[in-house]
Structure formats: structure tokens, C-alpha cells
Amino acid sequence: MFELLHVIETLGSGGAERLLHTNLTHLDRARFRSSVVTLRASPDHWRAPIEALGVSVETLGVRTRRDLPSAVGRLRKLLSLRGVALVHTHLWEANLVGRLAGRLAGVPVISSIHNPDYEPSVWKAGRQGHGVKRRVFLALDRGTARIGCARMIAVSESVRESARAYLRFPLERIDVVENPIDLEELRRPAARDRGALLHEIGLPADVLVLLNVARLSPQKGLHHAIDALPRILEAHPRAHLLSVGAQDHQEWLDTLRRRSEERGVAGHVHFLGPRRDIPDLLRACDVFVFPSLFEGLGLALIEAMAAGCVCVASAVGPVTELVRDGVEGFLVPPGDDAALARAVLQAIDDVPRRRMLSASAKESATRRFDPKAAADRLEAVYERVLAAPGRV
């Protein structure tokens, strides 16, 4: 049995953290004994579910980026004490800390790449700040990948190619393992019916539910859904937009609330925060809205497809690998509020087509994103690196 350590920034409610839980659920425990280390203690949305799997979780106590160098030393010590055979890192800070600690301890490291972080469109959307900051981030990512990363795992072909281009990492050492979803969770009976769920939220049972599941950040494009809402309400005054996801950035939440007020739709936009009843919300929604400006793959979109939701999504890189326009859903240009409104209205009004898209999306997602098959592919990557442990 190999000792496997997963290093991630936090266990908040985001897609990378959810992916980690799904992978831990399906990895072969007879071959790999997993534990998790987070850089920061909070948020910890996924900590209890991961510990319920029998996987230990501890934190390195990072509070600011100034603590990252000391976190490298603490992680190096932990790797040696535990006899860790392989480290798997997720997200930018954890990738840096894990690669350096692994290099110092002589333990091979695999890094998952969840987004095309250095693409011009990503920086234009304000993901990392000004140009100097971008160059520093890229240099650190590229340098630590060169000296301390045995292989990378990209969540899509688009992300794989982006990592090759910007991190200058050999393409033959980047494996694609698409994000799996928890199909069993989606198949469980609803905890309560649609009416009861909407009543809890404070809405009547006859509303039209437009659902977005994503953390609140400019990347996810919720502001464009808010801008599209006045056009939608002209035709369907009962439409309500529900936002579900982490609200870690109060300033952006305040910006979205002001935008809702300025557009005259504040009473139709509901910021619900992170929730554990997403399958019930997916069953309750009429249209799933995914207006992201960029994505690595789009785990929330995949879950919506698997639940049989009619999806309207931005035609950005990896999303076009998931959705064929008019087949599994509707695709619109990113940032185009008018096109988003038209597509949502078409999804609402064309009932026969909505049923066809729902069935096609469900079949495609459940076939492609089975968690056991993804775990098998992940284990194959682990074994390839363990067979050549000198490549760190």
C-alpha cells in the first residue's frame, strides 16, 4: 500500500474541493492510503465529508502568502515523518508549496491544473491582477513545475494545451483526467419536494427557477446573468435567479447586489451561499445558467447536465468540449447579455426542445463522467510516477 498525500489550499465549497472528495471516495483503498493537508484552516465546507470517509485532514496554518515559505518546511517535515510515497497537489498556492516540499523531501509530486490560468482572456477577466503580478505568478508556477513536478493532470484538453504553452511543461507529461461527478448523490431521492424547497427559500411554488451554481467571482459571470434578467422578466415575470456557491469575496457580493438594484431586479435575484442540497436544487430548476468568462472544465455544469437540467452556458474553451450547441444545451458568446437572455427564453418557451436537450445532456454526462472510471485513470497516473520515483 502506498501513502498518498493530497495538498490543497482549503476545503471550501469550490469545484476542486468537491472533486477531491469524489476522488477520495472512489480511489482503491487497498492500494492507496490517502490523507489530506490544507494550507489554510478555513473555509472547511468539505472537511467533515472527507473525514467521514476515514481520511485524516490537517492544516499547515497558512494565513497570508507570507506564510508560504514556512509552510514548505512544515510540509517537508510531514512528508518525511509519514513516509509519503506520492504527493498530489491542487490549486496554485498548494502546487507551489507541494512541489518545493516534495523536491526537498525527495517525494514525487503530481499537480492538478484546474483552469487555463495564464490565458489572456483569463487575465482580462481580472483573475490575478496587473501585468507585473501575472509575470511573478507565472514565473513561480513555471519554475516550481520544472524542478518539482513529475507529471500534471489537466481537467480538459484545453487546459492541457494551455499548461504546455504557458508553463512550458512537456505535453507528454500532462495527462487529461476529466472531472468526475458523484452520480450516486444525484440519484438519491430528493430530501423534499420542489414546493417545500422553494418555500424554505421564500419563493412560491409557481416561479420559474434560473439556477447558477458557482462561487461568487468575476470569472463565473453572474453579473451577465443579472444584466440579462430584465429582458427575461419582460416575457416571464415569475422568473427568479438563484445563486448557490461560496461567497468568499464580500466586495464582489456587494457589487452584484448593487447591480441587481440598479437593473431593477433585486427582488428576483437570491444569493443563497454554499449549500449541501444542490441535487434538490438541480431538480427544482427550470434552466441552469452558466455564464462563465473562462473555465477549466465546469464541474457544476456537468452535474447540472447529469441531473437532466436544460443548460445555457458560455461558449468558452472547455465548455465547448462538454456541450454541443442545440444538442446538450445552448451556447452563447461569453459576456453577451442579450444572447444569454435569448437563449434562456428559448429554453423556457420551447418545451419539446427542452425535453430533448435534457435527455441528451443527461445521457452524455452520465456516460462521460463516471467517478469510478476517473479514479481508475487517476490511479494509472499515480502508478506511472511511482514506477519512476526519481522524476521529481
SELOVO-689482 format. One record per residue (C-alpha): x, y, z. Coordinates in nm, 3 decimals. Layout:
BEGIN
+---------+---------+---------+
!    east !   north !      up !
+---------+---------+---------+
!       X !       Y !       Z !
...
+---------+---------+---------+
// end
This chain:
BEGIN
+---------+---------+---------+
!    east !   north !      up !
+---------+---------+---------+
!   0.000 !   0.000 !   0.000 !
!   0.128 !   0.347 !  -0.094 !
!   0.094 !   0.650 !   0.133 !
!  -0.068 !   0.925 !  -0.075 !
!  -0.092 !   1.287 !   0.043 !
!  -0.332 !   1.534 !  -0.117 !
!  -0.240 !   1.901 !  -0.069 !
!  -0.500 !   2.171 !  -0.137 !
!  -0.544 !   2.535 !  -0.040 !
!  -0.864 !   2.493 !   0.162 !
!  -1.164 !   2.259 !   0.183 !
!  -1.415 !   2.525 !   0.082 !
!  -1.719 !   2.465 !  -0.136 !
!  -1.547 !   2.503 !  -0.476 !
!  -1.514 !   2.258 !  -0.761 !
!  -1.157 !   2.147 !  -0.685 !
!  -1.253 !   2.062 !  -0.328 !
!  -1.563 !   1.875 !  -0.442 !
!  -1.350 !   1.688 !  -0.696 !
!  -1.108 !   1.586 !  -0.421 !
!  -1.394 !   1.439 !  -0.216 !
!  -1.524 !   1.244 !  -0.517 !
!  -1.178 !   1.105 !  -0.596 !
!  -1.117 !   1.005 !  -0.234 !
!  -1.449 !   0.822 !  -0.234 !
!  -1.354 !   0.605 !  -0.532 !
!  -0.977 !   0.550 !  -0.506 !
!  -0.877 !   0.191 !  -0.429 !
!  -0.805 !   0.192 !  -0.055 !
!  -0.629 !  -0.142 !  -0.077 !
!  -0.360 !   0.021 !  -0.293 !
!  -0.355 !   0.383 !  -0.176 !
!  -0.391 !   0.517 !   0.176 !
!  -0.487 !   0.882 !   0.145 !
!  -0.461 !   1.178 !   0.378 !
!  -0.525 !   1.549 !   0.316 !
!  -0.329 !   1.858 !   0.412 !
!  -0.474 !   2.206 !   0.360 !
!  -0.275 !   2.527 !   0.358 !
!  -0.549 !   2.717 !   0.539 !
!  -0.790 !   2.601 !   0.811 !
!  -1.095 !   2.771 !   0.660 !
!  -1.323 !   2.759 !   0.480 !
!  -1.379 !   2.392 !   0.561 !
!  -1.705 !   2.303 !   0.383 !
!  -1.574 !   1.961 !   0.271 !
!  -1.372 !   1.870 !   0.581 !
!  -1.644 !   1.670 !   0.760 !
!  -1.746 !   1.470 !   0.449 !
!  -1.381 !   1.384 !   0.378 !
!  -1.315 !   1.281 !   0.738 !
!  -1.631 !   1.068 !   0.721 !
!  -1.450 !   0.862 !   0.455 !
!  -1.183 !   0.779 !   0.714 !
!  -0.935 !   1.022 !   0.558 !
!  -0.738 !   1.239 !   0.802 !
!  -0.726 !   1.615 !   0.746 !
!  -0.478 !   1.861 !   0.892 !
!  -0.369 !   2.216 !   0.812 !
!  -0.036 !   2.392 !   0.771 !
!  -0.177 !   2.708 !   0.930 !
!  -0.115 !   2.949 !   0.642 !
!  -0.286 !   3.286 !   0.693 !
!  -0.126 !   3.502 !   0.425 !
!   0.110 !   3.436 !   0.135 !
!   0.396 !   3.545 !   0.358 !
!   0.346 !   3.216 !   0.544 !
!   0.404 !   3.005 !   0.233 !
!   0.783 !   2.961 !   0.276 !
!   0.740 !   2.831 !   0.633 !
!   0.459 !   2.603 !   0.507 !
!   0.711 !   2.443 !   0.269 !
!   0.930 !   2.350 !   0.566 !
!   0.640 !   2.209 !   0.767 !
!   0.516 !   2.005 !   0.474 !
!   0.867 !   1.872 !   0.403 !
!   0.892 !   1.751 !   0.762 !
!   0.549 !   1.589 !   0.744 !
!   0.639 !   1.404 !   0.423 !
!   0.947 !   1.255 !   0.587 !
!   0.773 !   1.160 !   0.913 !
!   0.487 !   0.982 !   0.738 !
!   0.685 !   0.808 !   0.471 !
!   0.468 !   0.958 !   0.198 !
!   0.525 !   0.793 !  -0.140 !
!   0.344 !   1.047 !  -0.360 !
!   0.201 !   1.399 !  -0.329 !
!  -0.097 !   1.521 !  -0.533 !
!  -0.149 !   1.900 !  -0.525 !
!  -0.446 !   2.115 !  -0.624 !
!  -0.461 !   2.491 !  -0.697 !
!  -0.187 !   2.750 !  -0.734 !
!  -0.056 !   2.801 !  -0.378 !
!  -0.078 !   2.431 !  -0.293 !
!   0.101 !   2.347 !  -0.618 !
!   0.392 !   2.573 !  -0.526 !
!   0.421 !   2.456 !  -0.164 !
!   0.378 !   2.090 !  -0.253 !
!   0.631 !   2.093 !  -0.537 !
!   0.901 !   2.262 !  -0.328 !
!   0.841 !   2.040 !  -0.025 !
!   0.839 !   1.731 !  -0.243 !
!   1.163 !   1.833 !  -0.411 !
!   1.332 !   1.888 !  -0.073 !
!   1.200 !   1.561 !   0.071 !
!   1.269 !   1.354 !  -0.242 !
!   0.899 !   1.269 !  -0.289 !
!   0.744 !   1.285 !  -0.639 !
!   0.464 !   1.536 !  -0.692 !
!   0.169 !   1.542 !  -0.932 !
!  -0.013 !   1.874 !  -0.978 !
!  -0.371 !   1.905 !  -1.097 !
!  -0.435 !   2.205 !  -1.322 !
!  -0.797 !   2.316 !  -1.296 !
!  -0.800 !   2.635 !  -1.505 !
!  -0.619 !   2.791 !  -1.803 !
!  -0.478 !   3.046 !  -1.558 !
!  -0.244 !   3.236 !  -1.788 !
!  -0.457 !   3.279 !  -2.098 !
!  -0.510 !   3.646 !  -2.199 !
!  -0.887 !   3.609 !  -2.161 !
!  -0.840 !   3.496 !  -1.802 !
!  -0.627 !   3.796 !  -1.713 !
!  -0.864 !   4.031 !  -1.894 !
!  -1.139 !   3.899 !  -1.666 !
!  -0.934 !   4.012 !  -1.367 !
!  -0.838 !   3.676 !  -1.225 !
!  -0.494 !   3.770 !  -1.091 !
!  -0.446 !   4.145 !  -1.121 !
!  -0.197 !   4.360 !  -1.311 !
!   0.078 !   4.253 !  -1.550 !
!   0.366 !   4.251 !  -1.301 !
!   0.171 !   4.023 !  -1.069 !
!   0.090 !   3.797 !  -1.360 !
!   0.455 !   3.763 !  -1.455 !
!   0.555 !   3.683 !  -1.096 !
!   0.281 !   3.421 !  -1.062 !
!   0.375 !   3.263 !  -1.394 !
!   0.747 !   3.256 !  -1.310 !
!   0.683 !   3.088 !  -0.975 !
!   0.443 !   2.836 !  -1.127 !
!   0.674 !   2.759 !  -1.419 !
!   0.987 !   2.736 !  -1.204 !
!   0.842 !   2.506 !  -0.938 !
!   0.685 !   2.288 !  -1.208 !
!   1.025 !   2.249 !  -1.374 !
!   1.209 !   2.143 !  -1.057 !
!   0.939 !   1.968 !  -0.855 !
!   0.658 !   1.825 !  -1.069 !
!   0.675 !   1.473 !  -1.208 !
!   0.350 !   1.494 !  -1.402 !
!   0.049 !   1.721 !  -1.437 !
!  -0.316 !   1.630 !  -1.457 !
!  -0.533 !   1.864 !  -1.666 !
!  -0.910 !   1.857 !  -1.635 !
!  -0.962 !   1.912 !  -2.009 !
!  -0.777 !   1.917 !  -2.339 !
!  -0.795 !   2.298 !  -2.342 !
!  -0.629 !   2.318 !  -2.001 !
!  -0.366 !   2.064 !  -2.107 !
!  -0.266 !   2.272 !  -2.408 !
!  -0.264 !   2.591 !  -2.200 !
!  -0.034 !   2.434 !  -1.939 !
!   0.203 !   2.326 !  -2.214 !
!   0.208 !   2.670 !  -2.371 !
!   0.242 !   2.888 !  -2.062 !
!   0.415 !   2.663 !  -1.809 !
!   0.638 !   2.514 !  -2.080 !
!   0.570 !   2.172 !  -1.937 !
!   0.621 !   1.874 !  -2.171 !
!   0.292 !   1.772 !  -2.329 !
!   0.376 !   1.403 !  -2.290 !
!   0.386 !   1.451 !  -1.911 !
!   0.039 !   1.608 !  -1.891 !
!  -0.249 !   1.361 !  -1.854 !
!  -0.612 !   1.454 !  -1.906 !
!  -0.849 !   1.323 !  -1.641 !
!  -1.186 !   1.493 !  -1.676 !
!  -1.361 !   1.590 !  -1.356 !
!  -1.593 !   1.309 !  -1.242 !
!  -1.922 !   1.370 !  -1.064 !
!  -2.093 !   1.191 !  -0.777 !
!  -2.361 !   1.007 !  -0.972 !
!  -2.494 !   0.830 !  -0.662 !
!  -2.565 !   1.163 !  -0.494 !
!  -2.762 !   1.278 !  -0.797 !
!  -2.960 !   0.952 !  -0.800 !
!  -3.066 !   0.966 !  -0.434 !
!  -3.433 !   1.055 !  -0.372 !
!  -3.496 !   1.423 !  -0.309 !
!  -3.491 !   1.522 !   0.058 !
!  -3.800 !   1.736 !  -0.004 !
!  -4.019 !   1.823 !  -0.298 !
!  -3.985 !   2.136 !  -0.512 !
!  -4.258 !   2.324 !  -0.331 !
!  -4.105 !   2.266 !   0.012 !
!  -3.759 !   2.366 !  -0.112 !
!  -3.884 !   2.688 !  -0.269 !
!  -4.090 !   2.767 !   0.043 !
!  -3.772 !   2.738 !   0.250 !
!  -3.601 !   2.986 !   0.019 !
!  -3.901 !   3.218 !   0.045 !
!  -4.044 !   3.168 !  -0.302 !
!  -4.387 !   3.048 !  -0.419 !
!  -4.413 !   2.713 !  -0.593 !
!  -4.508 !   2.859 !  -0.934 !
!  -4.187 !   3.056 !  -1.001 !
!  -3.950 !   2.988 !  -1.289 !
!  -3.615 !   2.895 !  -1.137 !
!  -3.297 !   3.003 !  -1.314 !
!  -3.013 !   2.840 !  -1.121 !
!  -2.642 !   2.920 !  -1.115 !
!  -2.404 !   2.707 !  -0.906 !
!  -2.061 !   2.867 !  -0.875 !
!  -1.852 !   3.058 !  -0.627 !
!  -1.907 !   3.432 !  -0.645 !
!  -1.621 !   3.574 !  -0.851 !
!  -1.597 !   3.778 !  -1.172 !
!  -1.483 !   3.462 !  -1.354 !
!  -1.824 !   3.300 !  -1.314 !
!  -2.006 !   3.578 !  -1.500 !
!  -2.310 !   3.604 !  -1.273 !
!  -2.318 !   3.978 !  -1.342 !
!  -2.406 !   3.898 !  -1.702 !
!  -2.698 !   3.681 !  -1.590 !
!  -2.818 !   3.973 !  -1.376 !
!  -2.787 !   4.205 !  -1.676 !
!  -2.989 !   3.959 !  -1.887 !
!  -3.265 !   3.926 !  -1.631 !
!  -3.469 !   4.240 !  -1.722 !
!  -3.521 !   4.102 !  -2.075 !
!  -3.622 !   3.764 !  -1.935 !
!  -3.867 !   3.921 !  -1.688 !
!  -4.042 !   4.110 !  -1.967 !
!  -4.161 !   3.776 !  -2.104 !
!  -4.168 !   3.578 !  -1.778 !
!  -4.229 !   3.796 !  -1.471 !
!  -4.219 !   3.486 !  -1.246 !
!  -3.851 !   3.416 !  -1.323 !
!  -3.607 !   3.418 !  -1.030 !
!  -3.229 !   3.377 !  -1.045 !
!  -3.081 !   3.167 !  -0.764 !
!  -2.707 !   3.187 !  -0.697 !
!  -2.557 !   2.898 !  -0.500 !
!  -2.189 !   2.893 !  -0.406 !
!  -1.916 !   3.027 !  -0.185 !
!  -1.932 !   3.397 !  -0.101 !
!  -1.569 !   3.444 !  -0.002 !
!  -1.535 !   3.792 !  -0.153 !
!  -1.771 !   4.034 !   0.019 !
!  -1.678 !   4.318 !  -0.215 !
!  -1.792 !   4.121 !  -0.521 !
!  -2.113 !   4.013 !  -0.346 !
!  -2.185 !   4.379 !  -0.267 !
!  -2.116 !   4.468 !  -0.632 !
!  -2.365 !   4.207 !  -0.752 !
!  -2.630 !   4.325 !  -0.509 !
!  -2.588 !   4.685 !  -0.626 !
!  -2.606 !   4.569 !  -0.986 !
!  -2.933 !   4.388 !  -0.915 !
!  -3.076 !   4.703 !  -0.762 !
!  -2.959 !   4.922 !  -1.050 !
!  -3.118 !   4.685 !  -1.303 !
!  -3.444 !   4.683 !  -1.105 !
!  -3.430 !   4.306 !  -1.046 !
!  -3.317 !   4.286 !  -0.683 !
!  -3.636 !   4.106 !  -0.581 !
!  -3.566 !   3.837 !  -0.841 !
!  -3.201 !   3.761 !  -0.753 !
!  -3.125 !   3.544 !  -0.450 !
!  -2.775 !   3.483 !  -0.314 !
!  -2.808 !   3.157 !  -0.120 !
!  -2.441 !   3.092 !  -0.041 !
!  -2.290 !   2.742 !  -0.022 !
!  -2.541 !   2.460 !   0.028 !
!  -2.534 !   2.081 !   0.058 !
!  -2.869 !   2.025 !  -0.118 !
!  -2.751 !   2.101 !  -0.470 !
!  -2.912 !   1.785 !  -0.619 !
!  -3.250 !   1.903 !  -0.490 !
!  -3.192 !   2.250 !  -0.635 !
!  -3.096 !   2.099 !  -0.970 !
!  -3.420 !   1.901 !  -0.974 !
!  -3.614 !   2.217 !  -0.894 !
!  -3.460 !   2.442 !  -1.158 !
!  -3.616 !   2.521 !  -1.494 !
!  -3.298 !   2.647 !  -1.662 !
!  -2.938 !   2.611 !  -1.543 !
!  -2.742 !   2.925 !  -1.628 !
!  -2.363 !   2.904 !  -1.660 !
!  -2.229 !   3.237 !  -1.794 !
!  -1.861 !   3.187 !  -1.704 !
!  -1.599 !   3.400 !  -1.875 !
!  -1.349 !   3.115 !  -1.860 !
!  -1.339 !   2.762 !  -1.715 !
!  -1.111 !   2.467 !  -1.664 !
!  -1.394 !   2.225 !  -1.734 !
!  -1.707 !   2.321 !  -1.539 !
!  -1.794 !   2.067 !  -1.271 !
!  -2.119 !   2.239 !  -1.175 !
!  -2.226 !   2.238 !  -1.539 !
!  -2.152 !   1.866 !  -1.568 !
!  -2.362 !   1.795 !  -1.257 !
!  -2.648 !   2.001 !  -1.399 !
!  -2.631 !   1.808 !  -1.725 !
!  -2.628 !   1.474 !  -1.539 !
!  -2.934 !   1.586 !  -1.341 !
!  -3.117 !   1.647 !  -1.668 !
!  -3.121 !   2.025 !  -1.648 !
!  -3.160 !   2.239 !  -1.957 !
!  -2.834 !   2.436 !  -1.963 !
!  -2.744 !   2.773 !  -2.111 !
!  -2.367 !   2.820 !  -2.098 !
!  -2.092 !   3.043 !  -2.232 !
!  -1.904 !   2.906 !  -2.532 !
!  -1.564 !   2.916 !  -2.365 !
!  -1.283 !   2.665 !  -2.429 !
!  -1.356 !   2.354 !  -2.224 !
!  -1.732 !   2.414 !  -2.210 !
!  -1.743 !   2.353 !  -2.585 !
!  -1.590 !   2.011 !  -2.510 !
!  -1.898 !   1.936 !  -2.295 !
!  -2.190 !   2.098 !  -2.475 !
!  -2.278 !   2.094 !  -2.841 !
!  -2.499 !   2.392 !  -2.913 !
!  -2.855 !   2.276 !  -2.965 !
!  -2.771 !   1.916 !  -2.870 !
!  -2.680 !   1.905 !  -2.499 !
!  -2.774 !   2.267 !  -2.430 !
!  -2.746 !   2.622 !  -2.561 !
!  -2.413 !   2.801 !  -2.603 !
!  -2.380 !   3.180 !  -2.612 !
!  -2.082 !   3.413 !  -2.654 !
!  -1.925 !   3.496 !  -2.317 !
!  -2.028 !   3.834 !  -2.181 !
!  -2.319 !   3.874 !  -2.429 !
!  -2.616 !   3.962 !  -2.209 !
!  -2.864 !   3.982 !  -2.497 !
!  -2.765 !   3.642 !  -2.634 !
!  -2.788 !   3.493 !  -2.286 !
!  -3.139 !   3.631 !  -2.241 !
!  -3.250 !   3.498 !  -2.582 !
!  -3.116 !   3.152 !  -2.508 !
!  -3.282 !   3.138 !  -2.165 !
!  -3.614 !   3.247 !  -2.318 !
!  -3.582 !   2.980 !  -2.587 !
!  -3.509 !   2.719 !  -2.320 !
!  -3.820 !   2.827 !  -2.127 !
!  -4.058 !   2.859 !  -2.421 !
!  -3.969 !   2.562 !  -2.642 !
!  -4.092 !   2.274 !  -2.425 !
!  -4.034 !   1.986 !  -2.675 !
!  -3.680 !   2.103 !  -2.740 !
!  -3.619 !   2.145 !  -2.369 !
!  -3.710 !   1.781 !  -2.312 !
!  -3.480 !   1.670 !  -2.594 !
!  -3.186 !   1.874 !  -2.462 !
!  -3.246 !   1.746 !  -2.109 !
!  -3.233 !   1.382 !  -2.217 !
!  -2.926 !   1.434 !  -2.436 !
!  -2.736 !   1.623 !  -2.163 !
!  -2.813 !   1.358 !  -1.902 !
!  -2.701 !   1.071 !  -2.125 !
!  -2.378 !   1.244 !  -2.224 !
!  -2.275 !   1.349 !  -1.872 !
!  -2.350 !   1.019 !  -1.700 !
!  -2.162 !   0.830 !  -1.970 !
!  -1.851 !   1.051 !  -1.974 !
!  -1.802 !   1.144 !  -1.610 !
!  -1.838 !   0.822 !  -1.415 !
!  -1.632 !   0.859 !  -1.093 !
!  -1.501 !   0.501 !  -1.084 !
!  -1.364 !   0.527 !  -1.437 !
!  -1.198 !   0.859 !  -1.348 !
!  -1.047 !   0.705 !  -1.034 !
!  -0.904 !   0.421 !  -1.245 !
!  -0.739 !   0.674 !  -1.478 !
!  -0.605 !   0.867 !  -1.179 !
!  -0.458 !   0.552 !  -1.024 !
!  -0.285 !   0.473 !  -1.353 !
!  -0.113 !   0.813 !  -1.340 !
!  -0.008 !   0.751 !  -0.979 !
!   0.139 !   0.412 !  -1.065 !
!   0.329 !   0.554 !  -1.363 !
!   0.500 !   0.809 !  -1.137 !
!   0.563 !   0.559 !  -0.857 !
!   0.734 !   0.331 !  -1.105 !
!   0.991 !   0.608 !  -1.169 !
!   1.016 !   0.790 !  -0.832 !
!   1.333 !   0.973 !  -0.929 !
!   1.140 !   1.209 !  -1.156 !
!   1.073 !   1.490 !  -0.910 !
+---------+---------+---------+
// end
